Amino acid sequence: MASLHTNFLGIHSPNPYWLASAPPTDKAYNVLRAFEAGWGGVVWKTLGSQVKNVSSRYSSVDYGGQRVMGFNNIELISDRPLDINLREIREVVREFPDRAMIVSLMADNDRQSWHELIKKVEDTGAHGLELNFGCPHGMNERGMGSAVGQDPEIARMVVEWVMEVATIPVITKLTPNVHSVVPAGKACVEAGTNALSLINTIQSVTGVDLDTFVPNPNVGGQSAFGGYCGPAVKPIALKFLTTIAQNDVTRQVPVSGIGGISTWKDAAEFMLLGATSVQVCTAAMKHGFRIIEDLCEGLSNWMDEKGFATTANFIGRSVPTLTKWEELDINYHIVANIDQSKCIHCGLCYIACEDTSHQSIRLDYGNPYNTYTIKEEECVGCNLCKLMCPVTDCITMVEQRKAPEYVNWKDYQRLGMPLNDH
């Protein structure tokens, strides 16, 4: 049976699933319940200066009859007294020494504040620190959160302060509220951070109440930009993760992947693109801590099926397959194929192709039902019909031909030749 055991900078956990820094990791009661359920680790909700949170705090985007496709919050860091948090962290570490205990930190923007906070947290026996350079709201005016992560030189300076005193592994959490996470990531690695985590939440407005005219969440008739997470942000997280895994500097350190991880498949995808551990929040808030059972079972079964003995066997395996668009094989050509034995004659493929794509599906009216077939000479292999089809494997994409003249778009432009369709 595959082993899910994870070694992240010498921090060991029975599986790669950590609860992200968020409400589920705000107190010992939650964290103990999570560890009893089987979670491999937690990142304790961000500690720092005492704050006061607002009410209400959350909003969401629903889609297709499903609740919480995307989740938004305007909650700040932990509003519980620092000494209580520190005492509870110490208690949890003592009770579950085999689980990863990472503590998220956000100090005032000066060296002494960071030094003092780090020393207090290290005294709890915590296994690692996560520097919160990503909070997109509330703390920016004090030069904290994403105000740090958006400026590579400020991020470099703060990491250097931290590394002056830290004696346990340091993970720096990056903000996605930038064009690219690579500049800040490089600065943090060059400053000495032991690892990176990403992504933090994306600044957002999830919608407006059409009765009150106030965006959600409503705080006494007003709202504010919040941090967006949940399944909707997964594609963005995977893109940023891959850029970190492909860069010569940032790929030198391990990464903890965050952003929309709801299933074991999501976790496998993050790990294939370079993550050593994965952090989960929204899925736990939606389904409860017992979701960890499905996450572990699914990943373990998939690893057995693929012949992976440990997670290290496949971390980063998909990174080399992501390249620049102009390097793609321009001769590769596929066409759609409809399995008539599986077709339910709904016509969704035809509508999509006829109205919005390349008019590559033929409609033959009939009794008792219409039939749909592919016009191979018109099909460009865009995948749209396959994506719209509600029946698994009814529409498949089949490789049809490969012309020999050139291998990619650069070659195509250099030679100035039309594609050979024969």
C-alpha positions in Angstrom: 0.0 0.0 0.0 1.2 3.5 -0.9 2.6 5.6 2.0 1.2 9.1 2.4 3.9 10.0 4.9 5.2 13.5 4.2 8.6 15.1 5.0 8.5 18.8 4.6 11.7 20.4 5.6 12.1 17.7 8.2 8.6 18.3 9.5 6.9 14.9 9.4 3.2 14.3 9.0 1.2 11.1 8.3 -0.2 12.6 5.2 0.3 15.7 3.0 -3.0 17.3 4.0 -2.7 20.3 6.3 -5.5 22.7 7.3 -4.7 26.2 6.1 -4.4 29.2 8.3 -8.1 30.2 8.7 -11.0 29.9 11.1 -10.7 26.0 11.3 -7.3 26.5 12.9 -8.1 29.3 15.3 -8.1 27.4 18.5 -7.2 24.1 20.2 -10.7 22.8 20.2 -10.8 22.8 16.4 -7.3 21.6 15.8 -7.6 18.7 18.2 -10.8 17.6 16.5 -9.0 17.8 13.2 -6.1 15.7 14.3 -8.4 13.1 15.8 -10.1 12.9 12.4 -6.8 12.3 10.8 -5.4 15.5 9.3 -1.7 15.5 8.8 -1.0 19.0 10.0 -2.3 22.5 10.5 -1.2 26.0 9.9 -2.5 27.8 13.0 -4.5 31.0 12.2 -2.3 34.0 11.8 -0.9 35.5 15.1 0.1 39.1 15.5 -1.1 42.3 17.0 -4.6 42.1 18.7 -7.4 42.9 16.2 -11.1 43.3 16.2 -13.1 41.5 13.5 -16.3 42.6 12.0 -19.8 40.9 11.6 -20.7 39.6 9.1 -17.6 38.2 7.5 -18.3 35.7 4.8 -20.0 35.5 1.4 -20.0 33.0 -1.4 -20.6 32.4 -5.1 -22.9 29.4 -5.8 -23.1 27.8 -9.2 -25.1 25.1 -11.0 -27.2 24.4 -7.9 -24.1 23.8 -5.8 -23.3 25.9 -2.7 -19.9 27.7 -2.3 -18.2 27.4 -5.7 -16.2 30.4 -4.4 -15.9 31.6 -0.8 -15.1 35.1 0.3 -14.1 36.5 3.7 -13.2 39.9 5.2 -11.9 38.3 8.4 -8.5 39.5 9.8 -5.9 37.5 11.7 -6.7 35.8 15.0 -8.6 38.1 17.3 -7.9 35.9 20.4 -5.2 37.1 22.9 -1.7 36.0 21.9 -0.9 34.3 25.2 -4.0 32.1 24.9 -3.1 31.1 21.3 0.5 30.3 22.4 -0.7 28.2 25.4 -3.1 26.2 23.2 -0.4 25.6 20.5 1.9 24.2 23.2 -0.9 21.9 24.4 -1.7 20.5 20.9 1.9 19.9 20.1 2.3 17.9 23.3 -0.8 15.8 22.6 -0.1 15.2 18.8 3.7 15.3 18.4 3.5 13.4 15.1 1.4 16.0 13.3 2.8 19.1 11.6 2.2 22.3 13.6 3.0 25.4 11.6 2.1 28.8 13.0 1.2 31.7 10.7 2.6 35.0 11.6 2.1 38.7 10.7 4.0 41.2 12.8 4.3 44.9 12.6 6.6 46.1 9.9 9.8 46.4 12.0 12.6 44.0 12.9 12.0 43.9 16.7 8.3 43.0 16.4 9.2 40.0 14.1 12.0 38.9 16.4 9.8 39.0 19.5 6.9 37.2 17.9 9.1 34.4 16.5 10.8 33.7 19.8 7.4 33.4 21.6 6.1 31.0 19.0 9.2 28.9 19.0 8.9 28.4 22.7 5.6 26.5 22.1 7.4 23.7 20.4 5.8 24.4 17.0 7.6 22.8 14.1 7.6 25.6 11.6 6.5 29.2 10.8 4.5 30.5 7.9 4.9 34.2 7.1 1.6 35.7 6.0 2.6 38.0 3.1 -0.8 37.6 1.5 -3.8 38.8 3.5 -5.6 41.0 0.9 -7.6 43.2 3.3 -7.5 45.1 6.6 -3.8 44.9 7.4 -2.4 46.6 4.3 -2.6 50.1 5.7 -0.1 49.1 8.4 2.4 47.8 5.9 1.4 44.1 6.5 -0.2 41.2 4.6 -0.3 41.6 0.8 1.4 45.0 1.2 4.5 43.0 1.9 4.0 40.3 -0.6 3.3 42.7 -3.4 6.7 44.4 -3.0 9.6 42.0 -3.5 12.1 44.2 -1.7 10.0 44.6 1.3 9.4 40.9 1.3 13.1 40.3 1.1 13.7 42.6 4.0 11.2 41.0 6.3 12.4 37.4 5.5 16.0 38.6 6.3 14.7 39.8 9.7 13.0 36.5 10.3 16.0 34.4 9.3 18.2 36.3 11.8 16.4 34.6 14.7 14.3 31.7 13.4 15.6 28.2 14.5 12.8 26.2 13.0 11.8 26.0 9.3 10.3 29.2 7.7 7.6 29.1 5.0 6.7 32.3 3.2 3.1 32.6 2.0 2.7 34.5 -1.3 -0.1 36.7 -2.4 -1.8 36.1 -5.8 -2.8 39.8 -6.0 0.1 40.4 -8.4 0.9 39.8 -12.1 3.4 37.2 -11.1 4.4 35.5 -7.9 7.9 34.8 -9.1 9.6 38.2 -8.2 8.4 38.0 -4.6 9.1 34.3 -4.5 12.7 34.8 -5.7 13.3 37.6 -3.3 12.1 35.5 -0.4 14.2 32.5 -1.4 17.3 34.7 -1.9 16.7 36.1 1.6 16.8 32.7 3.1 13.2 31.4 3.4 13.2 27.6 3.7 10.0 27.1 1.7 7.1 28.8 0.0 3.3 28.4 0.2 0.7 29.7 -2.2 -1.7 31.0 -3.0 -3.3 33.2 -0.4 -6.8 34.5 -1.2 -7.6 36.7 -4.2 -9.1 40.2 -3.6 -12.7 40.1 -4.7 -16.3 41.2 -4.5 -18.6 38.2 -4.7 -21.8 40.0 -5.6 -24.3 42.7 -4.7 -27.6 42.2 -2.8 -30.2 43.3 -5.3 -32.6 44.4 -2.5 -30.2 46.4 -0.3 -27.7 47.3 -3.1 -24.9 46.5 -0.7 -22.2 44.1 -1.8 -21.8 40.9 0.3 -20.9 40.5 3.1 -23.0 43.4 4.6 -21.5 45.2 7.6 -24.0 47.7 8.7 -24.8 48.8 5.2 -21.3 48.8 3.8 -18.8 46.1 2.6 -15.2 45.8 1.6 -13.0 43.9 -0.8 -12.5 40.4 0.6 -10.3 37.4 0.1 -11.6 34.8 -2.5 -10.9 31.1 -2.2 -12.6 27.8 -2.7 -12.9 25.6 -5.9 -13.2 28.6 -8.2 -9.6 29.7 -7.5 -7.9 26.3 -8.2 -6.9 27.0 -11.8 -5.3 30.3 -10.8 -3.5 28.6 -7.9 -2.2 25.8 -10.2 -0.8 28.4 -12.7 1.0 30.3 -10.0 2.3 27.1 -8.5 3.7 26.0 -11.8 5.6 29.3 -12.4 7.3 28.8 -9.0 8.2 25.2 -9.9 9.6 26.2 -13.2 11.8 29.1 -12.0 15.5 28.2 -11.4 15.6 30.1 -8.0 12.2 29.3 -6.5 12.2 25.6 -7.4 15.1 25.1 -5.0 12.7 25.1 -2.0 9.7 23.0 -1.3 6.2 24.4 -1.8 3.0 23.9 0.2 0.1 24.2 -2.3 -3.1 26.1 -1.5 -6.2 27.2 -3.4 -9.4 25.3 -4.0 -8.3 21.8 -3.0 -11.5 19.9 -2.3 -10.8 16.4 -3.5 -8.0 13.9 -3.6 -7.7 14.6 -7.3 -7.1 18.2 -6.6 -4.4 17.3 -4.2 -2.8 15.0 -6.7 -2.8 17.8 -9.4 -1.1 20.2 -7.0 1.5 17.7 -6.2 2.1 16.8 -9.8 2.8 20.5 -10.4 5.3 20.8 -7.6 3.6 20.9 -4.2 5.0 18.7 -1.4 2.1 19.3 1.0 -1.3 20.8 0.4 -3.4 23.1 2.5 -7.2 22.9 2.7 -9.7 25.3 4.1 -13.0 25.8 2.3 -13.7 22.1 1.8 -13.3 21.5 5.5 -15.6 24.4 6.3 -18.2 23.0 3.9 -18.0 19.3 4.7 -16.4 19.1 8.1 -13.1 17.5 9.3 -14.1 13.9 8.4 -13.5 14.8 4.7 -9.9 13.8 5.4 -10.9 10.1 5.2 -11.9 10.5 1.5 -8.9 12.7 0.8 -6.5 10.1 2.1 -8.2 7.0 0.8 -8.6 8.4 -2.7 -5.0 9.6 -3.0 -3.7 6.3 -1.6 -5.8 4.2 -4.1 -4.6 6.4 -7.0 -1.0 6.0 -6.0 -1.4 2.2 -5.8 -3.0 2.2 -9.2 -0.1 4.2 -10.7 2.6 2.3 -8.9 3.8 5.2 -6.7 5.1 4.0 -3.3 5.5 7.5 -1.8 4.3 10.9 -2.7 7.9 11.9 -3.5 7.6 9.6 -6.6 5.3 12.0 -8.4 5.8 15.4 -7.0 6.6 17.8 -9.9 6.1 15.1 -12.5 3.8 17.3 -14.7 5.9 20.5 -14.5 8.0 19.8 -17.7 4.8 19.2 -19.8 3.8 22.9 -19.4 5.6 25.0 -21.9 5.1 28.3 -23.8 2.3 28.4 -26.3 4.7 29.0 -29.2 6.5 25.8 -28.4 3.4 23.6 -28.8 3.3 21.1 -31.7 1.3 22.9 -34.3 1.0 19.7 -36.4 -0.8 17.8 -33.8 -4.4 17.4 -34.9 -7.4 15.8 -33.3 -11.1 15.5 -34.3 -14.1 14.7 -32.3 -15.8 11.3 -32.5 -19.4 10.6 -31.3 -20.2 7.1 -29.9 -23.7 6.7 -31.2 -24.3 3.9 -28.7 -23.8 6.3 -25.8 -25.4 9.4 -27.4 -28.7 10.5 -25.7 -29.6 12.8 -28.6 -29.8 16.0 -26.4 -28.2 18.1 -29.0 -26.0 20.1 -26.6 -22.9 19.4 -28.7 -24.6 20.6 -31.9 -25.9 23.8 -30.3 -22.5 24.7 -28.9 -20.6 23.9 -32.1 -23.2 25.5 -34.5 -23.7 28.7 -32.5 -20.3 29.4 -31.0 -17.6 27.3 -32.7 -16.8 25.8 -36.1 -20.1 24.3 -37.4 -18.5 20.9 -37.4 -21.4 18.7 -36.3 -24.1 17.5 -38.7 -27.7 17.3 -37.6 -29.9 14.6 -39.2 -33.5 14.9 -38.3 -35.1 11.6 -37.5 -37.9 9.7 -35.8 -37.9 9.0 -32.9 -34.8 11.1 -32.4 -32.2 13.3 -34.2 -28.7 12.1 -34.8 -25.4 14.0 -34.7 -22.2 13.2 -36.5 -18.9 15.0 -36.9 -17.9 16.7 -40.1 -14.2 15.7 -39.9 -13.1 18.1 -42.6 -14.5 21.0 -40.6 -13.5 19.9 -37.1 -10.5 21.8 -35.6 -10.3 19.6 -32.4 -11.2 22.5 -30.0 -12.9 20.1 -27.4 -16.0 22.2 -27.0 -18.4 19.5 -27.9 -16.7 17.0 -25.5 -16.9 19.5 -22.7 -20.6 20.2 -23.3 -21.6 16.6 -23.6 -23.3 15.3 -20.4 -22.4 11.6 -21.1 -18.9 10.4 -20.1 -16.9 9.2 -23.0 -19.7 9.7 -25.5 -17.5 12.2 -27.4 -13.8 11.5 -27.6 -11.0 13.3 -29.4 -9.0 11.2 -31.8 -5.7 12.0 -33.3 -6.1 12.2 -37.1 -3.0 13.4 -38.8 0.4 15.0 -38.3 2.1 17.1 -41.0 5.9 16.9 -41.2 6.9 20.5 -42.2 7.5 22.1 -38.8 7.1 21.4 -35.2 5.9 24.6 -33.6 4.6 28.1 -34.1 8.1 29.6 -34.3 9.0 27.2 -37.0 5.8 28.0 -38.8 6.5 31.7 -38.8 10.1 31.2 -39.9 9.2 29.0 -42.8 6.1 31.1 -43.7 4.3 27.9 -44.9 0.7 26.9 -44.7 -0.2 23.8 -42.9 -0.2 20.7 -45.1 -3.6 19.1 -44.7 -2.6 15.9 -46.4 
